[in-house]
């Protein structure tokens, strides 16, 4: 039986996690010949390559390739080129998946109209959880209550299924956006979805297709939200392919000031709630 899909995982210096994350992809309740796993090593300098070679000997439906051009877009695109199945599932390298992850993906492919769809990531608290940290900070749960078209938001690039032919039609993922080494950046999957929607394509979201995404140590700090928020803003500007002008900068500046004061009145009263802490207030405010 030919594989139905290829799970592409792009990784950079995550050797310390791979021993926990990779095995979950092979502990599935479907036959191994129903899916293939392709891991793209994007210039890791730790023990990632050695670990991947060991995994490749252990699992016959696993392949490992290297991409020397630094950047998530490049890594995802070489995964697209090397995948031999009609469907590709992109999965983050710091994710664990439940036993029915592949089965649900195959069912969604067979039973739905979508040529591209995403799922839900839930927090994986490997390093603990501060009292102020809310689950919603590390999840995209709740976009829809059932598997349907997602109109006003975007699916996550960390749990995403797409037909290879569709991805190639749009030229793959943009390489000027997204993570690159240790640089925080976003937006490669967003721009792709914007382009697909402009062409009339519908994108699906399945609230029951789940993976568990690591809340890393550095994400357990308020300052992570500041850095991540700034990077998200930069990525959004590029994702929407906005033309930069002084007029737009001034407009967005005054919109931000207005929103800041609106948020002060909206969120400050919540500080009276003992479960709402100053970190929550600053995150909501900024």
Secondary structure as UniProt FT lines:
FT   STRAND          5..11
FT   HELIX           15..26
FT   HELIX           32..34
FT   STRAND          35..41
FT   HELIX           48..58
FT   TURN            60..61
FT   STRAND          62..66
FT   HELIX           72..82
FT   STRAND          87..91
FT   TURN            93..94
FT   STRAND          95..97
FT   TURN            99..100
FT   HELIX           101..111
FT   STRAND          116..124
FT   TURN            126..127
FT   TURN            131..132
FT   HELIX           135..138
FT   TURN            141..142
FT   STRAND          148..149
FT   TURN            157..158
FT   STRAND          159..163
FT   HELIX           164..169
FT   TURN            170..171
FT   TURN            181..182
FT   HELIX           188..198
FT   TURN            199..200
FT   STRAND          204..214
FT   HELIX           217..220
FT   HELIX           222..239
FT   TURN            240..241
FT   HELIX           246..267
FT   HELIX           268..272
FT   TURN            274..275
FT   HELIX           278..285
//
